[in-house]
Amino acid sequence: MSTMPTLFVSHGAPTFALEPGEAGRELAALAQAIPTPRAILIASPHWMSPAVSLTTNTQPETIHDFGGFPAPLFDLRYPAPGDPSLAAHAIGLLAAAGVDAHADPRRGLDHGAWVPLLHMYPDATVPVVQISMPGRRPASWFHALGRALSPLRADGVLIVGSGSLTHNLYEFTGAAAGTTPYVSAFARWIADTLAAGDVDALLDYRRRAPHAERAHPTDEHLMPLMFAHAAAGAHADARRIAAADVRYGMLAMDAYVFGAG
């Protein structure tokens, strides 16, 4: 069984499902370049919960957790099977790390999960388990969460954090626009910090990164980066993809592959 890398992906707006652009093409190419996973464990900020929960449905539904978008988007389905045994294994790893986690047999896959996977594995044959993201936790907590689940990589599980490298929806206009300068500055700082392996700076991004509060008025969409980074293990390399894809001037679509060698 191949030891898998981990992945952070920016899922952008729900229309990313219909408009792959550079980010979608890069994700599709990545899926061809890495070993086919036995299963996928994915975190998305669109499932916030008081405590950690994992899907145990054998056929999780495709959740269209958005409104006001084109009708074809609501016709899309991502019928990947679930994997209750993977969820149980993850719950056990989290318990060993002191994290109380629960099974959720009713929850499906929200758009933060199924939209990027649609580009990577469009046939939806790889089993998927989604893990929730509790709110009001510091970056270090999500880093520790990913670290606790790192052993799953050796079992052929692709661990994915799905969020957004920048996410200021207060500036969303719905129209195409040139990249806002603060977006480039923030994305460059993240890239440099990951390349340097400076975990302390990464976890303290809100004080150290340029324009951090403008890039993330709330930080839930960047926490999947902390999760995926730690899940790759200490000193894992970071490879940036889709760096030139910015939607609506303010949604940077950068993705990172950690520990691919």
Buried (B, 14 or more C-beta within 10 A) or exposed (E): EEBBBBBBBBBBBBBBBBEBBBBBBBBBEBBEEBEEBBBBBBBBBBBEBEEBBBBBBEEBBBBBBBEEBEEEBEEBEBEBBBBBEBBBBBBEBBEEEEBEBBBBEEBBBBBBBBBBBBBBBEEBEBBBBBBBBBEEBBBBBBBBBBBBBBBBBEBBBBBBBBBBBBBBEEBBEEEEEEBBEBBBBBBEBBBEBBEEEEBEBBBBBBEBBBBBEBBBEEBBBBBBBBBBBBBBBEEBBBBBBBBEBBBBBBBBBBBBBBBBE
